[in-house]
Amino acid sequence: MAYSNVAVVPATPDHSAFLAQVVLAASRSQLARGPFDVALRLDDRDVLDILEWMTLSELVSNCHFTKFLVAEIDGEPAGALAAFDAAETDLLPLGAALSDAYSGLGHDETGLAEVMNRIEALRRCLPTAVPGTWTVEWVAVDAVHRRRGICAALMRAILAKGAARGLREAQISTYTGNDAAIKTYERAGFRIESERRDPQFSAVLGVPGMITMLRNVFSCTLLIFAAVE
């Protein structure tokens, strides 16, 4: 049964620790280890510290807090997602924010080149963010609050935000084989557009590739879809 007391609010710096957990969970999705684990080769606490720095960095990437909406229950965060348009003039590559956080937190800068090389190897299947398309990312709901309509509330709000910007198309992606996410996004009106597979991507992450899904963004239909959890 869906919660009746879910409030979707713009993220603030106070949400940064929660947003770091969201980004890590979303990057892993159904996998034991995601791109940040593979690239950084650090323990969870260190990875979360880097992600939290990135959410607050002066270098604004797609995981900066200003890109997020947070679903709260009685004032406590329960889920979040982000969205951006690649045409935004303040948006920098994720790698720039990652490099800033890695160095800023005192990690050995001699290893930074290897970190970036490992990230580059994963780009073979990562979706391309198209300017003028509302790209939705970092979707995650705390495990104890799933299947209660939180993802639906977040999706409605983020699509409404894209529509308010005058954007006509939204994009979202997930790993090949993540059937639960695919069904969730289909219920939110997305349809599979393409799939990118690569042997090296598969060798590193253990999944063949990634699926990109699209939907039209029309404000008059944003509230008309079933709960997506």
Secondary structure, 3 states (H helix, E strand, C coil): CCCCCEEEEECCHHHHHHHHHHHHHHHHCCCCCCHHHHHHCCCHHHHHHHHHHHHHCCCCCCCCHHHEEEEEECCEEEEEEEEEECCCCCCCCHHHHHHHHHHHCCCCHHHHHHHHHHHHHHCCCCCCCCCCCEEEEEEEECHHHCCCCHHHHHHHHHHHHHHHCCCCEEEEEEECCCHHHHHHHHHCCCEEEEEEECHHHHHHHCCCEEEEEEEECCHHHCCCCCCCC
